[in-house]
Amino acid sequence: MEVINALGRRKTAVARVYLTKGKGKVSVNKKDVNEAFPIDVLQAKIKKPFELTDTVGQYDVKVNVSGGGINGQAEAIRLGISRALVEISADYKPLLKAEGLMTRDPRMVERKKPGQPKARKKFQFSKR
């Protein structure tokens, strides 16, 4: 098996994921995953595709991620890993899809409109 690459996006975060056979080492931007994402919840999000497909410790993951915040980046990585696993074996797709890991979350920040302080907030209206 050669290197399998996939792309994951969430909000403005973009993650390029490279999957190879290995011992389960995950590196994000040339750092260990525990160093890049010190919060346990985010680490669990990243490892979830492997747990669902029973492939924990079988693949090494290298990730280049940019943009967004840490939560958006973690979810972008999760989508990229899920897509890469489906490229390896199509049998994983129903498992991952049932958990909602194959869906690109389309929610983005709404743009600010002219004549308003924020996207939906309006300046105070005075009748008189």
C-alpha positions, 0 to 999 in steps of 0.5 A: 500500500502506498500513501493515500491522501484525502482532503477534509474541510470544516468552516475555514479549516482545510486538512490534507491527510496522508495515510500509510501502513504503520503503527498508529502514529498521528502527526499534525503539522509535524507535531504529535497529535497530543501536542497539536490538540491538547484537549481530550475531546478533540483527540477523541474526534480525530481517533473516532474513524479508526475506532469505528472501523477497528483499524486502531494502530494499523495506519500512520497519519500525517496531516497538514492543516491550516485555517480556522480554529482548533475545533474546526481543524479537528473536524476537518482532520476527522473527515479527511481520515474517514475519506482516506479509510473509505479509499482503502476499503469501501466496506467502511463507508456504511459504518462511517456514514451512519455516524455522520463522519462522511458528511462535509458540514456546510455551516459557515460564518455568515457574512457581515452586511453593509449598514449593519454592525454584524451579520444580523445585528442592526443598529438601534432604531429610533422612531423619533 
